[in-house]
Amino acid sequence: MLSFRVEPEVAEKVREMSVYLGVSQSEMISEALRTHINMLAARRDALVYQENPLTPEELAFASVERWTPAEDWSEWADAAG
């Protein structure tokens, strides 16, 4: 559980938006905080990646994601019956 103070203007905006969205203030603040923390984590991850890019060994399977079946298997769905 977290508890913190905000300026009265911010508290009023929270109340207004929670009524507008039809959610509790707690739910709205929790979702906003979760979203913000995820954004900060993504920025941190991007910095870590810049400082430590993938090695050639780690990139070895990058081309595999573009592989497609060598044959057309679409008719198999009709083969069962």
N, C-alpha and C positions, 0 to 999 in steps of 0.2 A: 504494500500500500504506500502510495506517495501522497504527500500533502505539501502544498506550496502556496504562496501568496502571489497574486497578480494585481496589477493596477485596476481600479474600479472600471475604467473604460473597457479593458480587456474582458473583465468578468461579465460586463453587460453584453458585449459582442458574443461571448460564449453562450449566454442565456438566449439571446436572439436567434443565433444560428441553430442551437439545439431544438428550439421550438419550431423553427422553419424546416429543419430536417426531420423532425419527429423522432428524435433519439434523445436519450438522457445526456446530460452534460458530461457525466463520467464516461459514457461510451464514446462520445465525440472527442473528448480530450485524449482518451486512451488510444483511439485510432489515429489521431493526429500525431501523437507522440511516437507511436509505433512506426508510422510512415516516415517521420523525420529521422528516427534512429536508423531505419533501413537506408535512407538516403545518405546519411553520414557514413554508414558502414560501406556502402558502395563506393563512395569517394575514397575512403581509406583503402579498399581493395584495389582501386585503380592506381593509387600511388604505389602500393606494394608491387603490383604488376609492372609498373614503369621501372621500379628499382630492381626488380628481379624478373625479367622477361623469361618466357618459356625457352627451354633449351631445345636444340634440334631433336634430341631423343623424345622430349615431351610432345613435340610437334609431328612426330612420325606418323601418327594416326589421323592427322587433320584431313588428309585426302579421303579417308574411309567414309566420312560423313556424306560424301558425294556419290558413293557407290549406289548403283541401282541393280535390280535383278538382271541377270544376263538373258533371261527368257521372259516371255509374256505369260504370266501365270493367272491372268484374269479369268480364263475359262474354267479354272478349277472350281469356282463357286457353283457352276452349273453341273459339274461332273457328279455330284452327290445325288442328283435326282431330278 
